[in-house]
């Protein structure tokens, strides 16, 4: 078994989670080595109807630099790991905790769904400001702020004026940087002026994603990390990660996670199976479907591409070249700055994890890799 026993604060949880996994395996009659939560099931590409030669050709092109600086690629089909390659093993091998940046947002969305399923959050129609009574006097009051819902925050359509993508992250005028320099990150977001009505337009905002941290903590009575350990990471056997804090001591839910790529694959498998893991429904099936469908269209990216956006998950536009050869455009994905991706393709029963250092329009090289090599490898 490929299990790594942790030390320190998570060791007791490790034992509890292992007992849970063993119990589930015993009751279901499943061999322990076949449980993805314990050890991803490895298989040959051909056994899952994928052409291994085409996948090898993709690896050769990545190693040659034809797809930019991709440092890891994992492909899973039918819950089996058929390809796992790390291109900088000395620095970014299997056990490396890869900062996943904004892919943190998608995992946070999953935790919101779990809290909704438990009744700790009554629904996405809850009003945002009801969670922030400690800020009665906002610097830029606007009646429209009282209409912002949790769903508006999840879809980044709260209506706040926010400029994060049109200005370089190195530029101090970027609202993300302004938030980081402020004394109170949450207050900085809530104080932002309104540029449009809630629900009217998607405007990319890591500040909105930060608000989810306070909402989760206030609704569950626990930090986001503690809630994740009990209800998501623990059941998935995810023990090795780091999760940074935002100013004020709350969990950084916009960019704070660093994880193993194998554990990102577990998140992908969980969503592929509509929130079910072992014998448990970790995330409500309804939430998986609702959070990953397109709710709003984004504006054009720096390269002119358009995307759909759900609850902190991305979708390809139907005319995107990535999906031109697929029968169904049902792909959704997490997207972290620099090319940190979890792709879920339900109709192909496939998950692809790719990480690297791809900035600007270079992120589309990962999409080209899917179109040119991963999807054509299907033997069906």
C-alpha positions as CSV (number, residue, x, y, z in Angstrom):
1,X,0.0,0.0,0.0
2,X,1.3,3.4,-0.9
3,X,0.2,5.1,2.4
4,X,2.3,7.7,4.2
5,X,1.7,8.0,7.9
6,X,1.8,11.6,9.1
7,X,3.3,12.9,12.2
8,X,2.3,15.7,14.4
9,X,-1.2,17.3,14.6
10,X,-2.8,15.0,11.9
11,X,-1.6,11.6,13.2
12,X,-4.7,10.8,15.3
13,X,-6.9,11.8,12.4
14,X,-4.8,9.5,10.2
15,X,-5.6,6.5,12.4
16,X,-9.3,7.3,12.5
17,X,-9.4,7.7,8.7
18,X,-7.6,4.4,8.2
19,X,-10.0,2.6,10.5
20,X,-12.9,4.1,8.4
21,X,-11.3,2.9,5.2
22,X,-10.7,-0.6,6.5
23,X,-14.3,-0.8,7.8
24,X,-15.7,0.3,4.4
25,X,-13.4,-2.2,2.6
26,X,-14.5,-5.1,4.9
27,X,-18.2,-4.3,4.6
28,X,-18.1,-3.9,0.8
29,X,-15.9,-6.9,0.2
30,X,-13.4,-4.7,-1.7
31,X,-9.7,-5.4,-1.6
32,X,-7.9,-2.6,0.3
33,X,-5.4,-2.0,-2.6
34,X,-8.4,-1.3,-4.9
35,X,-9.8,1.6,-2.9
36,X,-8.8,4.9,-4.5
37,X,-8.9,6.6,-1.1
38,X,-6.1,4.4,0.1
39,X,-4.1,4.0,-3.1
40,X,-4.9,5.2,-6.6
41,X,-5.5,2.1,-8.7
42,X,-2.8,1.9,-11.4
43,X,-3.5,0.3,-14.7
44,X,-2.1,0.3,-18.2
45,X,-3.6,2.7,-20.7
46,X,-4.8,-0.1,-22.9
47,X,-6.8,-1.8,-20.1
48,X,-8.8,1.4,-19.9
49,X,-9.1,1.7,-23.8
50,X,-6.4,4.4,-24.2
51,X,-3.6,4.2,-26.7
52,X,-0.4,4.2,-24.7
53,X,1.7,5.1,-27.7
54,X,-0.2,8.4,-28.2
55,X,0.2,9.2,-24.5
56,X,4.0,8.5,-24.8
57,X,4.2,10.8,-27.7
58,X,2.5,13.5,-25.6
59,X,5.1,13.0,-22.9
60,X,7.9,13.3,-25.4
61,X,6.6,16.6,-26.7
62,X,6.2,17.9,-23.1
63,X,9.8,16.9,-22.3
64,X,10.9,18.7,-25.5
65,X,9.2,21.9,-24.3
66,X,6.6,21.9,-27.0
67,X,3.8,22.5,-24.5
68,X,5.6,25.0,-22.3
69,X,6.7,24.4,-18.8
70,X,4.4,21.6,-17.6
71,X,5.9,19.9,-14.6
72,X,3.4,17.1,-14.0
73,X,0.7,15.2,-15.9
74,X,-1.7,12.5,-14.6
75,X,-4.4,10.8,-16.6
76,X,-7.1,8.7,-15.0
77,X,-9.9,6.8,-16.7
78,X,-12.6,4.7,-15.1
79,X,-11.1,5.5,-11.7
80,X,-7.7,4.0,-12.8
81,X,-4.5,5.9,-12.9
82,X,-3.1,5.2,-16.4
83,X,-0.4,7.9,-16.6
84,X,1.7,9.7,-14.0
85,X,4.7,11.7,-15.1
86,X,6.8,14.3,-13.3
87,X,9.1,16.3,-15.5
88,X,11.2,17.8,-12.8
89,X,11.5,14.9,-10.3
90,X,14.4,16.5,-8.4
91,X,12.2,19.5,-7.5
92,X,8.7,18.6,-8.3
93,X,8.3,14.9,-7.9
94,X,5.4,12.8,-6.6
95,X,5.7,14.0,-3.0
96,X,6.1,17.7,-3.8
97,X,3.4,19.9,-2.4
98,X,2.6,21.9,-5.5
99,X,1.0,25.4,-4.8
100,X,-2.2,25.1,-6.7
101,X,-3.1,28.8,-6.3
102,X,-6.7,29.5,-7.6
103,X,-7.6,25.8,-7.9
104,X,-8.0,26.3,-4.1
105,X,-11.2,28.1,-5.0
106,X,-12.8,24.9,-6.5
107,X,-12.0,22.9,-3.4
108,X,-13.4,25.7,-1.3
109,X,-16.6,25.4,-3.3
110,X,-16.8,21.7,-2.5
111,X,-16.6,22.6,1.2
112,X,-19.5,25.1,0.8
113,X,-21.5,22.3,-0.8
114,X,-20.8,19.9,2.1
115,X,-21.9,22.6,4.6
116,X,-25.1,23.1,2.6
117,X,-25.7,19.4,2.6
118,X,-25.3,19.3,6.4
119,X,-27.7,22.2,6.8
120,X,-25.1,24.5,8.3
121,X,-25.7,26.8,5.3
122,X,-29.4,26.9,4.3
123,X,-28.7,27.6,0.7
124,X,-27.1,29.8,-1.9
125,X,-29.8,32.3,-1.6
126,X,-28.5,33.5,1.8
127,X,-27.6,37.2,1.9
128,X,-23.9,38.0,2.0
129,X,-24.1,40.8,4.5
130,X,-26.0,38.7,7.0
131,X,-22.6,37.0,7.6
132,X,-20.8,40.2,8.3
133,X,-22.7,42.1,10.9
134,X,-19.4,43.2,12.4
135,X,-19.1,45.7,9.5
136,X,-22.2,47.8,9.9
137,X,-20.6,51.0,8.5
138,X,-19.0,50.3,5.1
139,X,-17.0,53.0,3.6
140,X,-18.8,52.8,0.3
141,X,-22.4,51.9,1.2
142,X,-24.7,50.9,-1.6
143,X,-28.2,49.4,-1.3
144,X,-27.3,46.8,-3.9
145,X,-24.8,45.2,-1.5
146,X,-27.8,44.1,0.6
147,X,-29.0,42.0,-2.3
148,X,-25.8,40.1,-2.8
149,X,-26.3,36.4,-2.2
150,X,-24.0,33.5,-1.5
151,X,-24.6,32.3,-5.1
152,X,-23.4,35.7,-6.4
153,X,-20.2,35.3,-4.4
154,X,-19.7,31.8,-5.7
155,X,-20.1,32.8,-9.3
156,X,-18.1,36.0,-8.9
157,X,-21.0,38.1,-9.8
158,X,-21.5,40.0,-6.5
159,X,-21.2,43.3,-8.4
160,X,-18.1,44.7,-6.7
161,X,-15.8,46.8,-8.7
162,X,-12.6,44.7,-9.0
163,X,-9.7,44.7,-11.4
164,X,-7.5,41.6,-11.0
165,X,-6.9,40.2,-14.5
166,X,-6.5,43.3,-16.6
167,X,-3.6,44.6,-14.5
168,X,-0.4,42.6,-13.9
169,X,-0.2,40.9,-10.5
170,X,3.1,42.7,-10.2
171,X,1.3,46.0,-10.4
172,X,0.4,47.6,-7.0
173,X,-2.8,48.9,-8.6
174,X,-4.1,45.4,-8.9
175,X,-7.0,45.0,-6.5
176,X,-5.6,41.6,-5.4
177,X,-2.4,43.4,-4.3
178,X,-4.4,46.2,-2.7
179,X,-6.3,43.6,-0.6
180,X,-3.0,42.0,0.5
181,X,-1.7,45.3,1.6
182,X,-4.8,46.3,3.5
183,X,-5.2,45.8,7.3
184,X,-8.4,43.9,6.9
185,X,-8.7,41.8,3.8
186,X,-12.4,41.0,4.3
187,X,-13.3,44.6,4.9
188,X,-11.4,45.7,1.8
189,X,-13.6,43.4,-0.3
190,X,-16.8,44.5,1.3
191,X,-15.8,48.2,1.1
192,X,-15.3,48.0,-2.7
193,X,-17.7,50.1,-4.7
194,X,-20.4,48.4,-6.7
195,X,-20.0,48.5,-10.5
196,X,-23.1,46.6,-11.5
197,X,-26.1,44.8,-9.9
198,X,-25.6,41.4,-8.3
199,X,-25.8,38.5,-10.6
200,X,-25.5,40.6,-13.7
201,X,-21.9,40.0,-14.7
202,X,-19.0,37.7,-13.8
203,X,-15.9,39.7,-12.7
204,X,-12.9,37.6,-11.6
205,X,-12.2,38.3,-7.9
206,X,-10.0,36.4,-5.5
207,X,-11.5,38.8,-2.9
208,X,-14.9,37.2,-3.4
209,X,-13.4,33.8,-2.9
210,X,-11.8,35.0,0.4
211,X,-15.3,35.9,1.7
212,X,-16.2,32.1,1.5
213,X,-13.6,31.5,4.2
214,X,-15.4,33.7,6.7
215,X,-18.8,32.3,5.6
216,X,-17.7,28.7,6.2
217,X,-16.0,29.4,9.5
218,X,-19.1,31.3,10.8
219,X,-21.6,28.7,9.6
220,X,-19.7,25.6,10.8
221,X,-17.9,27.0,13.9
222,X,-14.6,25.7,12.7
223,X,-11.8,26.9,10.5
224,X,-12.0,25.9,6.9
225,X,-9.0,23.7,7.2
226,X,-10.5,21.9,10.2
227,X,-13.8,21.4,8.4
228,X,-11.9,20.1,5.4
229,X,-9.9,17.6,7.4
230,X,-13.1,16.1,8.9
231,X,-15.3,16.1,5.9
232,X,-13.2,16.1,2.8
233,X,-9.4,15.5,3.2
234,X,-9.8,12.9,5.9
235,X,-12.2,10.6,4.0
236,X,-10.1,11.0,0.9
237,X,-6.9,10.1,2.7
238,X,-5.3,13.5,2.0
239,X,-2.8,14.1,4.8
240,X,0.1,15.9,3.1
241,X,-0.7,19.5,2.2
242,X,-0.2,23.0,3.4
243,X,-2.9,25.7,3.6
244,X,-1.9,29.2,4.4
245,X,-3.8,31.8,6.4
246,X,-5.1,35.1,5.3
247,X,-4.7,38.2,7.4
248,X,-6.9,37.9,10.5
249,X,-6.2,34.2,10.9
250,X,-8.8,32.8,8.6
251,X,-8.0,30.2,6.0
252,X,-6.8,31.5,2.6
253,X,-9.5,30.2,0.4
254,X,-8.5,32.0,-2.8
255,X,-4.9,30.8,-3.4
256,X,-3.7,29.1,-0.2
257,X,-3.4,25.4,-0.9
258,X,-0.4,23.3,-1.8
259,X,-1.0,19.6,-2.5
260,X,0.4,16.5,-4.1
261,X,-0.8,16.0,-7.7
262,X,-2.1,12.5,-6.7
263,X,-4.4,14.2,-4.2
264,X,-5.6,16.6,-6.8
265,X,-6.5,13.5,-8.8
266,X,-8.6,12.3,-5.9
267,X,-10.6,15.5,-5.9
268,X,-11.2,15.0,-9.6
269,X,-12.3,11.4,-9.1
270,X,-14.6,12.5,-6.3
271,X,-16.3,14.9,-8.7
272,X,-16.3,12.5,-11.6
273,X,-18.3,10.1,-9.3
274,X,-20.7,13.0,-8.4
275,X,-19.4,13.4,-4.9
276,X,-19.3,9.7,-3.8
277,X,-16.3,8.1,-2.3
278,X,-16.1,4.5,-0.9
279,X,-19.5,4.0,0.6
280,X,-20.1,7.7,1.4
281,X,-21.6,10.6,-0.3
282,X,-19.1,13.3,0.7
283,X,-20.5,16.1,-1.4
284,X,-24.2,16.2,-2.3
285,X,-24.7,15.0,-5.8
286,X,-27.0,18.0,-6.5
287,X,-24.2,20.3,-5.5
288,X,-21.6,18.6,-7.8
289,X,-24.0,19.1,-10.7
290,X,-25.1,22.6,-9.8
291,X,-21.6,23.9,-9.0
292,X,-19.9,22.7,-12.1
293,X,-22.5,23.8,-14.7
294,X,-22.2,27.1,-16.5
295,X,-24.0,29.9,-14.6
296,X,-22.4,32.9,-16.4
297,X,-20.1,33.6,-19.3
298,X,-16.8,35.3,-18.5
299,X,-15.5,38.2,-20.5
300,X,-12.8,37.5,-23.1
301,X,-9.5,36.3,-21.7
302,X,-6.2,38.0,-22.6
303,X,-6.1,35.7,-25.7
304,X,-9.7,36.5,-26.7
305,X,-11.1,33.2,-25.4
306,X,-14.4,33.0,-23.6
307,X,-15.3,30.6,-20.8
308,X,-18.2,29.6,-18.7
309,X,-18.2,29.9,-14.9
310,X,-20.0,27.9,-12.2
311,X,-19.4,27.9,-8.5
312,X,-15.6,28.5,-8.6
313,X,-15.3,26.0,-11.5
314,X,-14.7,26.7,-15.2
315,X,-16.2,25.5,-18.4
316,X,-15.2,25.6,-22.0
317,X,-17.3,27.6,-24.5
318,X,-18.9,25.3,-27.0
319,X,-16.8,26.9,-29.8
320,X,-13.5,26.5,-27.9
321,X,-11.1,24.5,-30.1
322,X,-10.3,22.2,-27.1
323,X,-13.7,20.6,-27.3
324,X,-14.2,20.7,-31.1
325,X,-13.7,16.9,-31.6
326,X,-15.8,15.8,-28.6
327,X,-19.3,14.5,-28.9
328,X,-20.3,16.3,-25.7
329,X,-18.8,19.5,-24.2
330,X,-19.2,18.5,-20.5
331,X,-15.7,19.3,-19.3
332,X,-15.3,21.4,-16.2
333,X,-12.1,22.3,-14.5
334,X,-10.3,24.0,-11.7
335,X,-7.8,26.6,-12.8
336,X,-4.9,27.9,-10.8
337,X,-2.6,30.7,-12.0
338,X,0.4,29.3,-14.0
339,X,-1.4,26.2,-15.2
340,X,-2.6,24.3,-12.1
341,X,-5.5,22.2,-13.5
342,X,-7.9,19.5,-12.6
343,X,-10.0,18.5,-15.6
344,X,-13.1,16.4,-15.2
345,X,-14.7,14.9,-18.4
346,X,-17.8,13.0,-17.3
347,X,-18.9,11.4,-20.6
348,X,-15.3,10.0,-21.1
349,X,-15.1,8.9,-17.4
350,X,-11.8,10.8,-17.3
351,X,-9.8,13.0,-15.0
352,X,-6.6,14.9,-16.1
353,X,-4.3,16.7,-13.7
354,X,-1.7,19.1,-15.1
355,X,0.5,21.5,-13.2
356,X,3.4,23.8,-14.3
357,X,4.6,27.3,-14.8
358,X,2.5,28.6,-17.8
359,X,1.8,32.3,-17.7
360,X,-0.1,34.6,-19.9
361,X,-1.6,32.9,-23.0
362,X,0.7,29.9,-22.4
363,X,-2.0,28.3,-20.3
364,X,-3.7,27.4,-23.6
365,X,-0.9,25.0,-24.3
366,X,-2.4,22.7,-21.7
367,X,-5.7,22.9,-23.5
368,X,-4.0,22.1,-26.8
369,X,-2.4,19.1,-25.1
370,X,-5.8,17.8,-24.3
371,X,-7.1,18.3,-27.8
372,X,-4.0,17.1,-29.6
373,X,-3.0,14.0,-27.6
374,X,-5.1,13.1,-24.6
375,X,-8.5,12.9,-26.2
376,X,-7.2,11.3,-29.5
377,X,-5.7,8.5,-27.3
378,X,-9.2,7.1,-26.7
379,X,-9.6,3.8,-28.5
380,X,-13.4,3.8,-28.4
